[in-house]
Amino acid sequence: MSTTTFSSLQVSLLLSLFILTSLVAVSAGNFYQDFDITWGDNRAKILNGGNLLTLSLDKISGSGFQSKNEYLFGRIDMQIKLVAGNSAGTVTAYYLSSQGPTHDEIDFEFLGNVSGDPYILHTNVFSQGKGNREQQFYLWFDPTMAFHTYSIVWNTQRIMFLVDNIPIRVFNNLESIGIPFPKSQPMRIYSSLWNADDWATRGGLVKTDWTKAPFTASYRNFKANACVWSSESSCVSLSTNSLQTSEWQNRAPNAAERNRIRWVQQKYMIYNYCNDFKRFPQGLPAECKRSRFL
């Protein structure tokens, strides 16, 4: 009798856990629940029951969205399919940012191209309102043909940028030598598609061809394995997979990943502020003198 009762309780608990886990997984990847469309009228759309979001740009306006939650450290993943064809002059921005003149920010920006030319992936890190830490890359695939995963890992030691789980850039915490590091301002996730033909493609030489409009970028499979900021409790851990809850907290590139970073930077990097002596005639920023892969 006691064995039967115990088994029934086990089944009941397991069923409850399964239902709860399913609900958490759905809520963590549903655009209706996780994001607000912030501008662009009907140019931004949530589709397929919340599993797909699209942003569009035409001659009148672009569009954008932001996360309902603010995050203070974590891993953020988003699958994006970029504007296809002649996307010259357009920028698809996907980034974390706080607010105010001393804001922190972690940027992915995708600079459009003339058909047949590669997209440029532009990255930057702002801390206490100071940016000017640009690195730019060509991608080793066509980002318009299929969805690819763009990830930010942010913990107290470093920021990592990843593409399809391949790290392409690391920005280390070097507060020990006086360089501010984003660590105290919670940030929302933002994304927008907008016209920047005064600078985006070949420094503004190639303008947006509005006969190709509307331009559309698509998003899916958002995941936040992160610490959600709450005024009541400061930080609440959120994860779609409880086994990975703490993985990002001490995330650092291992030996194989350091080799992958070198591969990406040797073959696909087209600009690095740490090599721009003309821009910094008085000397490169202090962080450039330290290993990028610590």
C-alpha positions in Angstrom: 0.0 0.0 0.0 2.8 2.4 0.9 4.7 1.5 -2.2 1.7 2.2 -4.4 1.1 5.6 -2.7 4.7 6.6 -3.1 4.7 5.7 -6.8 1.6 7.8 -7.4 3.2 10.7 -5.7 6.3 10.3 -7.8 4.2 10.2 -11.0 2.3 13.3 -9.9 5.5 15.2 -9.1 7.2 14.2 -12.3 4.1 15.3 -14.3 4.0 18.6 -12.5 7.7 19.1 -13.1 7.3 18.2 -16.8 4.5 20.7 -17.2 6.4 23.5 -15.4 9.6 22.8 -17.5 7.6 23.0 -20.7 6.0 26.3 -19.7 9.4 27.8 -18.8 10.9 26.7 -22.1 8.0 28.2 -24.1 7.9 31.5 -22.2 11.7 32.0 -22.5 11.5 31.7 -26.3 8.2 33.5 -27.2 8.4 37.0 -28.7 5.0 38.0 -27.3 6.1 37.3 -23.8 9.7 38.4 -24.0 9.7 41.5 -26.2 7.8 44.7 -27.1 7.7 46.2 -30.5 8.8 49.8 -29.9 8.6 51.6 -33.2 7.8 51.2 -36.9 4.0 50.8 -36.8 3.2 47.6 -38.7 6.7 47.2 -40.1 7.5 45.0 -37.1 5.5 41.8 -36.8 5.3 38.9 -34.4 4.2 35.7 -36.3 3.7 32.0 -35.9 2.3 32.2 -32.4 5.2 34.2 -31.1 8.0 32.0 -32.6 9.0 34.4 -35.3 9.6 38.2 -35.4 10.3 40.3 -38.5 11.5 43.8 -38.9 11.0 45.8 -42.1 12.4 49.0 -43.5 11.0 51.2 -46.3 11.6 54.8 -47.4 9.3 56.1 -44.7 10.5 54.3 -41.6 12.4 51.4 -40.1 11.3 49.4 -37.1 12.5 47.9 -33.8 11.9 46.0 -30.6 13.2 45.7 -27.1 13.1 43.1 -24.3 10.6 43.3 -21.5 13.4 42.2 -19.1 16.6 43.9 -18.1 19.6 41.6 -17.6 22.7 41.9 -15.5 25.1 39.2 -16.8 24.2 36.1 -18.7 24.2 34.4 -22.1 21.9 35.8 -24.7 21.3 33.9 -28.0 19.3 35.0 -31.0 18.9 33.4 -34.4 18.8 36.1 -37.2 18.4 35.9 -41.0 19.5 39.2 -42.5 18.1 41.3 -45.3 18.8 39.5 -48.6 19.8 40.9 -52.0 20.9 44.5 -52.3 20.9 45.7 -48.7 23.3 48.6 -49.2 22.7 51.4 -46.8 20.7 49.4 -44.3 21.8 48.4 -40.8 20.4 45.6 -38.7 21.4 46.3 -35.1 21.2 43.7 -32.3 22.6 44.8 -28.9 22.4 45.1 -25.1 22.2 48.5 -23.7 21.5 50.5 -20.5 20.3 54.1 -20.6 21.8 57.5 -19.9 24.9 59.4 -20.8 27.1 56.9 -19.0 25.4 53.9 -20.5 27.0 50.5 -21.1 26.4 48.7 -24.4 27.4 45.5 -26.2 26.8 45.7 -30.0 26.3 43.5 -33.0 25.6 45.6 -36.1 25.2 44.1 -39.6 26.1 46.6 -42.3 24.3 46.0 -45.6 25.9 45.3 -48.9 25.6 45.5 -52.6 24.4 42.2 -54.0 27.3 39.8 -54.2 29.4 41.6 -51.7 29.8 40.3 -48.1 28.0 41.7 -45.1 30.2 43.5 -42.5 29.6 42.5 -38.9 30.4 45.5 -36.7 31.1 44.9 -33.0 31.6 47.5 -30.2 31.7 47.7 -26.4 30.7 50.8 -24.4 31.5 51.2 -20.7 30.4 54.2 -18.7 29.4 56.0 -21.9 32.7 55.4 -23.7 32.8 53.3 -26.9 35.3 53.6 -29.8 36.2 49.9 -29.4 35.1 48.7 -32.9 36.1 45.5 -34.5 34.6 44.5 -37.9 34.5 41.1 -39.6 33.3 39.5 -42.8 31.3 36.4 -42.1 32.4 33.0 -43.5 28.8 32.2 -44.7 25.9 34.1 -46.4 23.9 35.4 -43.4 20.8 36.0 -45.7 20.3 32.4 -46.8 19.5 30.9 -43.4 19.2 31.6 -39.7 22.5 31.8 -37.8 22.9 32.2 -34.0 24.5 35.4 -32.6 25.4 35.2 -28.9 26.7 37.5 -26.2 28.2 36.0 -23.1 28.6 38.6 -20.3 30.0 37.9 -16.9 32.1 39.7 -14.3 35.4 38.7 -16.0 34.7 39.2 -19.7 32.4 39.7 -22.7 32.4 37.2 -25.5 30.9 37.6 -28.9 30.0 34.3 -30.6 28.6 33.4 -34.1 27.2 29.9 -34.3 28.9 29.2 -31.0 32.3 30.2 -32.5 33.9 33.0 -30.4 35.0 35.9 -32.6 35.9 38.5 -30.0 36.7 38.8 -26.2 36.7 42.0 -24.2 38.2 41.3 -20.8 37.6 43.1 -17.5 40.7 45.2 -17.0 39.5 47.4 -14.2 42.8 46.6 -12.5 44.5 49.1 -15.0 41.7 51.6 -14.8 39.5 50.6 -17.7 35.7 50.7 -16.9 33.9 47.4 -17.4 30.1 46.9 -17.7 29.1 45.4 -14.4 26.6 47.5 -12.5 24.0 48.7 -15.0 21.3 46.2 -16.1 20.7 46.2 -19.9 17.8 45.4 -22.2 18.1 43.7 -25.5 17.3 45.9 -28.5 17.1 45.3 -32.2 16.3 47.6 -35.1 16.4 47.8 -38.9 17.1 51.3 -40.2 18.5 53.4 -43.0 22.2 54.5 -42.5 23.2 55.1 -46.1 25.3 58.2 -45.0 27.9 55.7 -43.6 26.9 52.1 -43.6 28.1 50.9 -47.0 31.6 51.9 -48.2 31.5 54.9 -45.9 28.3 56.2 -47.4 29.4 56.0 -51.0 26.7 53.5 -51.8 23.1 54.6 -51.1 20.0 52.7 -50.3 18.1 51.5 -53.4 14.5 52.1 -52.4 13.2 50.1 -55.4 14.3 47.0 -53.4 12.2 48.0 -50.4 10.8 46.8 -48.1 13.9 45.3 -46.6 13.2 42.5 -44.0 15.2 40.8 -41.3 13.9 37.8 -39.4 14.4 36.5 -35.8 13.7 33.3 -34.0 14.8 31.0 -31.1 15.6 33.7 -28.6 17.2 32.2 -25.4 18.2 34.0 -22.2 20.3 32.0 -19.8 20.8 35.0 -17.7 20.2 37.0 -14.5 17.1 39.1 -14.9 17.2 42.4 -13.0 14.5 43.0 -10.5 14.1 46.1 -8.3 12.9 43.8 -5.5 15.6 41.2 -5.5 18.3 42.8 -7.8 18.7 39.6 -9.8 16.8 36.5 -10.6 18.3 33.6 -12.5 16.5 32.7 -15.7 17.2 29.7 -17.9 15.5 27.5 -20.4 17.8 24.7 -19.2 18.4 24.4 -15.5 21.6 22.3 -16.1 23.2 25.4 -17.8 22.1 28.0 -15.3 25.7 28.8 -14.1 27.7 27.9 -17.2 28.0 31.6 -18.3 29.2 32.8 -14.9 32.8 31.7 -15.4 32.7 31.3 -19.2 36.1 31.8 -20.8 37.5 30.6 -24.1 39.4 27.3 -23.8 42.5 26.5 -25.9 40.5 25.3 -28.9 38.3 28.4 -28.8 41.3 30.7 -28.5 42.5 29.0 -31.7 39.1 29.7 -33.3 39.3 33.3 -32.3 42.7 33.6 -34.0 41.4 31.9 -37.1 38.5 34.3 -37.4 40.6 37.4 -36.7 43.3 36.4 -39.1 41.0 35.4 -42.0 37.9 37.6 -41.5 38.7 40.6 -39.4 38.8 43.8 -41.6 39.1 46.4 -38.9 40.5 46.4 -35.3 40.7 49.7 -33.3 43.7 48.2 -31.6 45.7 48.4 -34.8 44.6 51.9 -35.8 47.6 54.0 -35.0 46.3 56.9 -37.1 43.2 57.1 -35.0 45.2 57.0 -31.8 48.4 59.0 -32.5 49.1 59.5 -28.8 49.1 55.7 -28.3 46.6 52.8 -28.5 44.0 52.4 -25.7 45.4 50.6 -22.7 43.4 47.4 -23.1 45.0 46.9 -26.5 48.3 46.2 -24.8 46.9 43.2 -22.9 46.1 39.7 -24.3 42.7 39.6 -25.9 42.1 36.0 -24.9 42.8 36.1 -21.1 
